[in-house]
Amino acid sequence: MGFKTIDDVALAGKVVLTRVDINVPMEGGVVTDTTRIDKIVPTVEDIIARGGKVVLLAHLGRPKGKVVPEMSLKLVQPALEAALKRKVVFLERPSRAEIDALPQDSVVLVENTRFTPMEEANDPQMAQFLASLGDVFCNDAFSAAHRAHASTEGVARLLPSFAGRLMEEELRALDAALGNPARPLVAVVGGAKVSTKLDLLGNLIARVDHLVIGGGMANTFLAAQGIEVGKSLAERDMAETARTILTRARTAGCKIHLPIDVVVAREFKAHAPNETVPVGACPADAMILDAGPATVAELERIFAMCKTLIWNGPLGAFELEPFDAATVAAARSVAELTRAGKLVSVAGGGDTVAALNQAGVASSFTFISTAGGAFLEWMEGKELPGVAALQV
């Protein structure tokens, strides 16, 4: 994966258009979680240290091409200034003359790029306008890289382009996990529905040595093999697809791992009365809500023999105690192996990040991607336009 970074480009005296993801949660016009803002600080600091002037391009929310005052990036300005420990100049309608008139170590924040339909349409006119504001382009928003928008892909085709620190970190981690991984390689895929992850499963079975399937998806695979799953969430109309995936995996030399014991309950609620049974013994009036301890022990054995792990999706109904047990135990096992230097572990996706935070192990994984859609499309083997535009 060839791409330029901040280290490869002369920035002294240049205006550096910098696409970032500061699409942060807001409440009452105030930022409630600054994680995404904090993550762009190294890129901004490095550009300024190298003599560049930073012009930040970003979106907030989904204004659908219209000006929505509650989605103005001006609301993010105070949190941005606090994180960067410097003044940030907000420009609603920027011009190159205004930007040039500012001191060289300035940070400029441009209004929400999605306040016009031209952004998501990747309109060449908007891309040209954005390019006119800078000398070089830095993309530090992997989470927006799966969309070919004017501020991600369009402008990258018009200016010398490179990856910011966060983008660089993400791309190197993903390459180590799926591009050129140390083997054996295991992927853990959970979540509710097989139908939403067909591309993902199809790509992974051709590229990984072990594929662990959990959550509601596992129920679909079990039912497809004639195993009783009672009232569990399962896509019974996907049975033939599931059987095809199992066959293709065998041909590709990928070993698929499904639960060997399960935790069942009659109600989908926290602390519902439950029992652990062998995988083929789910009562007709019960539902599978988690993998059992024997399954977790088997997963720990698999993890211990692998060198690289990718994780997307929980193993059970992790949002309800005690049906988070398998996800938490498996995550802690991965974290322990990672800390010991025995495993490279990369995880991503909203539910996955939440589950790993719940297990208290997020900081122990090699890399956690906060990019939901982009991470999933990368796992599916799709080309990400914003990344492709950076490649040399």
N, C-alpha and C positions, 0 to 999 in steps of 0.2 A: 504494500500500500504506500505509494509515493505521494507525498504532499509536503509543501513548505511550511515552516513554522516561523514564529517571531524571530528565531535565531538566524534565519536564512535571508532576511530582508533588511535593507538599510532604511531606517525610519527617521533619522535626524532631519528635522525641518519639514517632514511630511504630515499631511492630514490623513489620519487612519480611520476610515469608515469601519466600524466594528459592530457586527451583528451579534447581539447577545440575547439570552433568554432571561428576562426579568418579569415573566408572566406570573406574578406572585399573588397569593390570596389576599384579598382586601376585605375590610369590614368597616363600614362607616367612613370610607375614604382613607383608612389607615392600613398600612401593610401589617399583616398578622404573622407572616413567616418570611424571614429574610434569607432563607437558605440559598435560593437562586441568585440573589444579589451578592451574597458573600462569595459565591463560587466564581464570579467574574472579576473579583478584585485583583488576583495575580496578573491577569491579562492586561487590565488597565494600567496597573503599576509598571509592568514591564515595558509597555509601549511608551509611557511617559519617561521612564528611565533611559530609553533609547532615543529620546528627543522627538517623539511623535506627539501630535495633537489628536486626542481621541474624540470621535463623533459616534455616539452610540445610537444604533438602530434597533428597535425592538417593538413587540406588540404587547397588548394587554387585553385579555379576554377575547370575546368573539363579537366585535361590533358589526360584523357583516357588511363592511364597506361604507358604514355611515359614521358620522361624528357622534360619539356617545360620551358626554362629559364625565360620567362616573368611571369611564375606562381610559381617561386621559393619563398619560405617563407623568404629567406634572404631579399627580398624587404620589408617585413613586420617588420623586426627586428628594424629599427629606431623608428617606431610608437609604437612598443611594449615596447621598452626601455623608451620612453617618458611617456607612460601611467603608467608603473611600477616604474618609477624613479630609475631604477637600470640597470646595464649592463646585457645584455642577450647574452649568448654564443651560436652561431649558429654552429651546427654540421651537415654536409651533410651526412656522413656515420658514425653514432655514434658507440662507443664500450663501454662496461661497464667499462673498465679500464680508458678510457678518462673521463667518468662521475665521477667515484670514485676519480679521481685526483683533481677534482674541489672543492673549498670551500663548506661547508655544506649549506650555504645560497645562492647558485648559482641558476640561472634560465637558463635552456638549451632549445633551440628551435631546433627541429629535422626537416630536410627537408620534404617537401610535401609528405604525406603518399600515395598520389595517383600517384606518379611518377613511380609506378610499378602496373601492373595488379593484383598482389597478394592482394592488399588492398581491392578492391571492390569484389574480389572473396572470401574474408574471408579465405585466404589460411592459413592452420594450421602452415606452416613453417614460414610465416611472423609473425603470432601471437606469435609463440614461440620465434622468434628473439626479438620482441618488449618486451615480458615478461622478457627476459634475461637482459634488460636494467634497470629494476626497481625491487623494493621489493613489492610495492602495486600499485593499479591502481585506479585513480580518474577520473570518467567521468563527465565532466562539459559541455558537448555538447548535450543538448536535441535536438537541431535542426538536429543533425546527428543520433539520436537514432532510427529512423525508418529504418535505413539501417544496415544489419548484415555484417559489414566490419571487417577486422582484427584489426583495431585500436579502434573499438567501442564495438563489441561483442566478437570477438575472444580472445583478451587479457584479457577481463573481466572474462573469464572462467578459466584463468590460474593463476591469482594473487588474493589475497584478495582485494575486490573491494568496492568502496563507491562513493556516489554522491558529487560533488562539490557544492559550494554555489548557483550557478546559476541553476544547475540541481535540487537541493533541492527546491529552490524557485518555479521553474516551476512545479515540481511534486506536491508540496503541494497546489499550486493554482489550478491546474487541478483537483486534488482530491476534493477540496472544491467546484469546479464548476460542476463536473459531477459524481465523484465517490461517494461522500457523501454530497450532497448539501442541504442547507436550502431551503425549498419549500414555495411557488410555484417557479418553475424553468422555465424560458423562454429562448428560443434560437432564435436568429436572424440569418437567413441564406439568403445571397444575392448572386449576381453574375449572370453570363450570362446564363449558361446552367444547366438544370436539369440532363442531361446525365452524367456530370462530378461529380455530388454530390448525386448519388443514394444511395451509401453505407452510406453516412452521414445522409441523410434524413431517411433512414431505421432504423438507430441506434437511432436517436434522437426521433422519434415518440414513441418509446418504453420507453423513459427515461425522457422526459420533459413534463411539464404540458401545456405549450403554445409554439407554433412554428410559428414564423413570417417569411414569405417568401417574399423576395423583389427582385428587379432587373429584369433582363430578365427572370429569373426562374418563377417569379410571372405571367408573361405573358403566359407562357406555361400552368400553372395551371388554369388561367382564360379561355384561349382558350379551354382547355379540358372540361370546364363546359358550353361551348357554348356561352361564352361572347366574343363579337367582340373586337379584339385588332388591327385592321387595318394592317399597315405595320410594326408593332412592331417586334423586335427580339423575336421569339418564336419557340420552337421545337414542331411543330404540330404532328410529328411522335411519340412523347412521350406522347400523350394524354391519352392512355390507362394506361400507367405507372403512370401518374399523378393522374388519377382517383383511381387507386389501392392504392396509398399512402394516398389519402384522406379517403378512406374507412378504411384502416388499422389504421389510426390515430384516427378515431371515435371509433373503437373497443378498442384501447389502452387507451382511455380517454384523448388523446392529442388534444387540440383545435388549429386548424390551422388558422392563420390570413393572409388574402390577402388584397391588397389595396381596399379601398372603393371609393377613387377618385384618379385621375391620371393627370399628367401634360403631355400634348401631343404637338408635333411639327411636322412640315413637313420636317425638315432637321436635320441631326445629326451633329450639330456644336454648339459651344459656342454662347450663346445669340441669338439663333434662335427664331423667333417669336413663342410664345407658349400660350396655354390656359389650364386652369384646368377644367376638366369635370368629371361627375360621372363615375364610373368604366365601366358601360355598354355603354357609349356614345362616345367611341373613333371613330373619323371619319375614313372612309375607307382609306383615303389618308394620314393619320397621323400615327405617332408612339409614343408609351408611353416611356417617357424618365425619369420619376420620379414618386414617390408617391405624392399625394396631401396633403394639410394641414389637411383635415378631417382625413386622414389615420394617419398622425403624431399625431394628438390629441388622436386618439384611441390607438396608440402605447404608448403614455405617460401614458394613463390610465392603460394599461396592466403592464407597467414597475412599476408603483406606487404600484401595488398590489402584485408584486413578491419580492422574497428575494434574488434570484440568477439569473444572466444573463450571457449567453455565446453568443458571436457575431463573425460571420465569413461572410464577404461579404457586399458590399454596397447595399443601397435600390434603387439606380437609377444610371444614368450615371454621377457619382460624379466627374469625371474628367473634365466635361464641366459645366461651370456656365451658367444658374442658376439651372441646373439639379442635383446639389449637395445638394439642400435645405433640402430634407427629411432626408438624411443621417446625415447632420450636425445638424439639429434640434433634431433628435432622439438621436444622440450621446451626445448632450449637456444635454438632459433630463436624460440620464443614468449617466452622470458625476455628475450632481447635486444631484441625489439620492445617489450616491456612497459617495460623500463628506459629505452628511448628515448622513451617517452610516446606510442607509436604504436598501442598495443593494450591494451584492458582484458581481462585474462585471469583466469578463474575456474575452479578445478578442484576435484574432490571425489571421494570414494570411496577405500576402503582401498588397493587396488592402485595407484590413481592417485597417491596421496600417497607411497606407497613408491617408485614409479617416479620421481617428481619429486625426491624426496630422493636417490635413487640418481644422478640426473643432476646433483645439486648445484645445482638451480635453484628449489627450493621457495620460498625467500625472495624471489625475483624476480617471482613471479606476483602479480597485483593482490590476489587473495584465494584461499586454499586452505581449503576446508571439511573439517573432520575428521568431519563427520556423515555416516556411511555411508548408512543406510536413509533418513534424512530428506532428504539431498541428492538421492538417486535419485528419491524420490517427488516432490520439488519439480520435478526435471527432467521427470518424467512428466506434470506438470501437475495433480497431485492436491492437494486441499486438505489442509493439515496442521492437525489439530485444535488443537494447542498454539499455533499462530500465529493461526488463525482466532479463538480466544478472546481474543486481544489486540487485535484490530482494532476501530477506532472509526469 
